[in-house]
Amino acid sequence: MPETMLLAQMMGLLLVIGALAGVLAGLLGVGGGIVLVPAFFYAFQTLGYGGPQLMQLCLATSLATIIITSMRSVLAHNKKGAVDWDILRGWGPGIVVGAIVGVLVASALRTEALQALFGILGMVIGAYLGLGRAEWRLGDAMPGGIKRAVLSPLVGFLSVLMGIGGGSFGVPLMSLYNTPIHRAVATAAGFGVIIAVPSVIGFLFVDIAPEHRPPLTIGTVNLVAFGIVVAMTMVTAPWGVKLAHAMDPKPLKRVFAVFLTLVALNMLRKAVGL
């Protein structure tokens, strides 16, 4: 009976989290992971699951949802011819390597270290969302050679450490290298699949102590959270898209940038024990 009550509480919290993540993804074009990881953290902590591997649980479960949502997004964008498969083929192997290294590093770190990393990287993304300009450029085309060999694993590595797909790092990167924004968004969805699949496979083999493991968890992936959030984001993401067409999302992006920065700062605060 206690486990049944716990599952009911988890489901209630996760329904709200999934709905919010879906609306924000559709409205602002941000990946759900940037919302899901802190939301999972507070939800699981509230339900009594703390411990040194709480962040691994949040990262892995977030990445599991990204497999489904990114694949759906890639297929939809590909029907419109928006996915740049040349970029995906060229950058994919490096991203996979970075994602695998990310799992190895994340599985070896304690929750406090991963919170600090999420906080620092979250502030960087928040600053770009709030202050970035569409006309900023680092080059006229996506780089190859040594630059790609360095940047592609970095995208995969940092994304896994934050439990996010390809959007938060991939879209700014491609935009800075003169990729049209609609192609950048579509191709970054492909990055999300490439990041999430190998990392989730890796996280399935990372074990959590029984007292810190929520019901129906395999490795560090919680199946309850995965199922509910995927279902809710598929329902609510189209609502966010409709809202985006009905209003100007630019001011909302700045508001979200402030919100993300505050969440990141709170993660940092918790990481240092304040």
HELIX and SHEET records of a PDB file:
HELIX    1   1 PRO A    2  LEU A   28  1                                  27    
HELIX    2   2 GLY A   33  THR A   46  1                                  14    
HELIX    3   3 LEU A   54  LYS A   79  1                                  26    
HELIX    4   4 TRP A   85  ALA A  108  1                                  24    
HELIX    5   5 THR A  111  LEU A  131  1                                  21    
HELIX    6   6 GLY A  145  MET A  162  1                                  18    
HELIX    7   7 GLY A  167  LEU A  176  1                                  10    
HELIX    8   8 ILE A  181  PHE A  203  1                                  23    
HELIX    9   9 PRO A  210  HIS A  212  5                                   3    
HELIX   10  10 LEU A  223  ALA A  246  1                                  24    
HELIX   11  11 PRO A  249  ALA A  271  1                                  23    
SHEET    1   A 2 THR A 217  ILE A 218  0                                        
SHEET    2   A 2 VAL A 221  ASN A 222 -1                                        
END                                                                             
